[in-house]
């Protein structure tokens, strides 16, 4: 059996146990949930490294709980690379915390496995969960941003503070913007020095040498001087509602359409002539120094590794992926051609697809029927045990006869409760693998023919979706696709790599 591995070892995972009172009333003990998760991990060939117990903790907020912090630290250190739990509500009922968990796991390259919702982000279909979660987080941020943005133009036109500190050289007095007697002269000197020397770096050096510092006490930098020279507030025109924050963590400033910008009067630090002259110089410098940039996207970065265990990268000015440990290498163009050829065998006939899903569906129904039968038998055995106990308490069964009647039921009850989590884990595995395979079949149709016409971003997305890993040896290459296996292999948890 071939298991999922990381650097030649079984994938290390943790189990998250937080069982509600309602679940326990249904007979789903913490031990039951742990067994189910362990059986699922075993079917995937993963190694359970840790179990995080939060049995009596409310789901409203769990992130600050010591066990949750221990789990997050284990993910960050790489001690575990995945977390198995019974359902999303057991991880966190608080939507904000769920989004934060998902974002953290994706940043760390770790997987979330929810058995109830059939989400396993280590699979192709499961990775869609991160896309969905990211969309939810974006929607939530946009809702908040829209409410804030709606009030900005009104406050700006009224000249009220928009939040944050006043620009350098200014301060708020009774909610009105006025010149700062200490900072305004320094900002004026900045313009005068730039007009004289025409070099931002020299302005920084002269200001720093003279002992002038930023508001936070830091030395002046190239970018801070440039920003202050560009801001028209220095000439008495305050610009508001002109930008927003973008990027994954809001670290990038994005300009809004000029039609949305709002200008109001402000106390001037320099004359309009001085401001215009400095900005004319800046514009000229941009025209003469601008160089076209080319963004290079390497399709297989993060997926390709060397047989020696080292990662392979494309150094600047090189057309090859190179292992930094043993200097093994393979050309980018050659690798893409080999990958494209393998797409031929990734496409399946309609008969194969129908046969696979028919077998997988039949197998899942059989196991679900067996589970339903076991649950029904469990209730019946429990009822019989209660009857024997009632007879004993009424004195209708003697002590020496009690064990003879009660023990067979007790033994069968133990057998059933031991079988149920194992069977549930098998169904979890089949369900997740079934969904993943369906996604892969839809994505794989006609990939080979369309490949040359795809954009690099589209190719990269497809590679991430259908490729588990690429390992390059000295004389061979192993490409492991998340491809459609036989139903027998699915049932056993096999994942067969295609070796070139």
N, C-alpha and C positions, 0 to 999 in steps of 0.2 A: 504494500500500500504506500502511495506517495502522498506525503502530507505537505501542508503549507509550511514553509520554513523561512527563517530570517537569518541570512549569513550562514546557512548550513545547519541551523538549529530550529527546533519546533518553535512556532510563534508563541511568545509568552503572553498570557492573558490573565485578567482578573475577573472575579465574579462579584457582582453588586447585589447584596441581599437587603431589601427593605420591603417587608411583607406587612400589608395593612391588617387591621383587626378583622375586616370583612373577609379577606383572603384566608386568614387563619380559621375563621368560622366555617369556611367551606372545606376545611381539612388541608389547606395548602400551607404547610408549615415552612419555616425558613429552611429546614433540612430538605423538604420536597423541592423547593426552588433551586437550592444548591445542587442537588442531584441532577435535576433537569439541565442546568447549565453545564455541569461537568460532563454529562453524556454528550451534549452538543459539541463541547470543546474536543472531546475524544473523537467524535465523528469527523471533525475537521483536522485532526492530528495536531491540535494545539496543546500547549502545556499550561496548566493552571498554576500560576505563581502565587496569587494572593486571593483572599476572600474578604470583602469589606462588609461588615455587619452594621446595619442601621435599622434593626427590626422595630424599635420603638420610637423612631424619629418621624415627625410630621413631614409631609411632602411639600409643605408651603415654602420652606427654605432649608436646603440641606448643604449648600456649598461651603458654609463655614464650619460644618461639623468636622471634628478631628479625623473621622474615617474618610470623609470626602476630601479633605486636604491631603491625607496620606495617599489616596488614590491619584489625585492630581500630581503630586510630587513623583509618584511611581511612573506615571505617564511621561512627565517631563524628563526624568532621568533615563527613560528607556527600559526600566525594570519590567514594565508590561507595555504591550503595544496594542492592546484591545481590551474592551470591557463588555462582559456579557451580563444582561439583566432580563427579567421576565417581561417587562413592558415599559414603555416610555414614562407612564405615570409613576412607576416605581423609581425611575431615575430622578425625576423632578416634576412636580405638578405646576410649579411656577414657570410660566412660559419664558420669562426673562432668563431664569437660570438654565433652562433647557437649551436656549439659544447660545448662552455663554459656554455651556458644556460642549455643545456641538462645534462651536467656533474654535475652542481650545483644542479639541481632539483633532480637528482638521489641520490646524496650524502645526501640531506635533506629529502629524502623519500617523495617527493612531485610529483604531476602528471602534465603532459603536455597534453592538449586536443586541437588538431587541427581539426576543423570541416571539412575543405575542403579535407584533406588527410585521414580522418577517422582514426585518431590516438588518442587513449585515453589510456594513460599508467596506468590508474586505472583498465583496463581490462587485461585479459590474453594475448590476441593477441596484444594489444597495447604495452605491456611491451617489445615486440620484438623490438620496436622502439629504446629503450635504447641500446639493443644489437647492432643494426645496427649503431647507432650514435657512440657507443664505437669503433666499427670496423673502421668507417670513421676516428675517431680521432687517432686511432692506426696507420692507414695507413698514415695519414698526418705526424705523429711523425716519423714513420719509413722512409718516404721519405726524411725528413730533416736529420735524423740520418745517413742514407746511404750516403748522399752527404758529411756530415762532416766526417764520418768514412773513406771514400775513401781517404781523404787527410791526415789522421792521420799517417798511416805507413810511408808515404813519408817524412813528417815533422819530425817524430821521428828518422828515419834513418839519416837525415841531422843534427840532434841534435838541431832543432829549438824548441822554446816554443810551447806547445800544448794547450795553453790557461790556465787560472787560475793562481794561485800563484805558486811560486817555492816551492819544499818540504822544511819542517822545517830543518834549518841548512844550507840552500842555498839561493841564490838570483840571479836574472838575471842582468848581466852587458853587455850592447850592445848585448842583445839577447843570451848571453852565460851564462851557469850555472856555478857559482863560489861559494866558501864557504862563508857563512855569519860569520864574525868575532865574533858576539855576540851569535848567536844561535848554531853554530857548536860545541863549547866546552860543551854546555849543553847536546846536543845529545850524545856526546862522554861519558859524565859522566853517562848518562842513561844506556849505555851498561856496564860500569864498575860496577855500583851499582847492576845491575841485575845479573852479573856474581858472585858477592860476596854474595848477599842475596837470589837470586833465587826466589824472590817474587815480582810480578808486583805492588801489592798494597803498599808494603813497599817502592819500588822505588818512587811511587807517593808521599807518605808521606814525604820521605826524601827530594825530590826535592821541594815540597811545603813549607816545614819547612825552607829550605834554602833560600826561597824567589824567586825561579825561577818560571817563568810563561810561558804560551804558547804565540804564536805570537799575539793573540788577548787579552792577559792580563788575561786569566782565569787560574785557578788552573789546575794542571795535573790530568788526570783521568786514570783509569784502561785501558780503550779502546784506548786512545790516545797513551799511552806508548806501548801497545801491537802492535799497527799499526806501530809505528816508529822502534821498534825492528825487525819487520818482513821485512821491506822494504830493499831490497838489495842495494839500492843506497848508503847506509851508508858505504858499503865496496867497492864502486867505480863502481857498475854495475847498470846503470839506466834501469829500466823496463818500457816499454811504450806499449800502445795498448793492455793491458792485461785484462781490465775489461770494463763493460758497466753498465748502470743503469737500474734497473727493478722495478717491483711493480707498484701500481696504480699511484703514484706520483713520480716515479723515486727515491724512498728513499733507495732502496736496491741495493747493489753492487753485480754484477754477473760476475764471471770470464769467460773470453773467452777461447777457446781451446788454449793450450800452443803453438800450431803451428803458431798462429797469434801473439804471443808475440814478442816484439822487444827489444833487449838489445843494449845499447850504453855505452861507457865509460863516467864516471863522476868523479869529485874529491872525493877521499875517506875521510871519517871522522874517521873511525876506521879500524883496520887491519882486513884482511879476517879471521884470526884465532879467533879473539874476536867475530866477527859477527857469525861465524859458531858455536862457543861454546854456545853463548846465544840462538841461534835458535835450537840447539840440546836439550837444557834444556826445551825450550818451547814445542818441539815435545814430549818429554818424559812426560811432565805434561799433555798434551792432552790425551795421551794414558791411563794414570792412572786415570784421572778424568772424562773421557767420560761416560755418562750415556745415555741409550736408552730413547728416548722421544716418547710419544704416543700422537698423535693429536686427541682430542676428538671432534667429530662433533655432535652437538645436532640438530636433524632434524627439530624441530618445533620452535626453538628460533626466536623470533620476530613476530611469528604468533599466539602463544598461550597466552591467558590472562585469568585472573580470573574474575568470575562473579562480584566480588566487585569492579572491575575496575583496579586492579593492574596487572602489568606484571608478568609473571611466568618465572623463570630461573632455571637452573640446577646448584646448588652449587658444588664446587669441592668435590670429593669423595662421591657424592650422586647419586643414580639412579633415582631420581624423579625431576619433575618440581615443584617448590615451589613458592607460592605467598608470597612476602616479607611483604605484608600488613596484610593478615589474616591467613597466614600459611596454606592455602588450598594447597593440593598436589595431583599429579597423577604420576604414574610410567612411565618412558620412554618406557619400553617394552609394558606395557598395552596400552598406547596411540597409539603406532605404530600399534598394533594389531587391535585396534578399527578403526583406520584410514584405514587400509587395508580392513577391512570388509566393510567399506563404499564405497570402490572402486567398489564393486560388483554392487551397484545401480548407479554407475557413468557411466557404459557402456550401450550403447543403441543399440537396434536392427536396422538393415538396414532400415526396414520399418519406424521406428520412425524418423530416421535421414532424409530419403528422404521426409517424410511427413512434417517435420519441415522446411527444407530448401525450399520445394515447397511453403509452406504457407508464409514463410518470404519473399521469392523472389517475390511472387505475391503481397504481401502487399506493398513492396517497389516500385514495378512498378506502382501500383495504385497511390501511393502518388506522384511519380515522374511525372506521367501523369497529375495529378491534378495541380502540381506546374507549369508544362509547360503551361497548360490551363490558369492558373492565370496570368502568365507572358505575355502570348499572349493577354489576356483580358486587362491587365494593359496598354499595348502599344496601344490597340484600344481605350480605354477610354481616354488616354492621347491625341491621335490624334483628338478625338471628342471634347475634351476640347479646343484644339488649334483652331479648326474650328469655334467654337462658339465665341472664343475670337477675331478671325480675322473678323468675321461678325460684332461684336460689334465695333471694331476699324474702320471698313469701314462705320459705321453708318447704317448698314442694320438691326440691332437689337437695339431697344430702351433700355434705362437703366432699366425701369421697367420690360422689357421682358428678359433682360440678366440673372438676377438671376433665373428666372423660367426655362431657358434652361440650364444654367451652373451648378446650385446647385446639381441636381441629379447626374451629372457626377462627380462632386467634392466629393460627399458623397461616391459614389461607388469606386472612386480612393483611398480614405482614408481606406475603408474596405479592398480593395485588398492589399494595402501596409502594412496593419496590419496583414493580413493572411499569407503573403509570408514568413516572418522570422519564424513564428510559424511552418509552414509546412516544411521549410528547416531544422529546429531543429529536427522535427520528423524523417525526412529522415536521418539526421546525426546520430541520436540515433540508428535507425534500421540498418544502414550500419555498424556502429562500433560494435553493438551487434552481427550482422550476421558474421562479420569477426572473432570476438572473439569466437563465438560458433563453427565455422568451425575449428579453431585451437584446441579447447578443444576436439572436437569429434575425431580428428586425434590422439591427445595425449592420449586419455583415453582408446583406444582399447586394451584389454587384459592386462591392468595394474595390475589387481588383480593377475593373474597367474604369471606374470613376476616379481612381487615385491620382493620376497625373494632373487632373483638372481641379483638384481641391486646393484651397488655400492652406498655408502652413498651419494656421490656427486650427483649421478643421482636421488636418492630419493629426496634429498633436492630440486633439480631443479624442479621436478614434483610437489612437495608440494607447492613451490612458485608459480608455474604456475596455478594450479587448485584450490588453497585454498585461500579464502578471509580472514577467521579468524577462530580461535578455542577458544571458551569460556568454561571454566571449572567451574561448580557449585559444591556444596557440594555433590549432589546426581545425577547430570546429566551432560551431555556435549553437546555443540552445535557446530557442524561443518558446516560452511558455505562454500559450494563449488561454484566456478564460473561455474556451470553446465549448461547443455542445457535446457532452459525453454521452455514453449509452446509459440507459436507465439503471442498468445493473451497477455501473460505476457510481452513479449518483447515490444509489442506496447505500453503497459501501463507503462513500466519502472520498472516492478517488478523484484525483485531478492529474490527468496525464499530460506531460509536456511533449511538445513536438521537437524532436532533435534533428538538426540539420547535419 
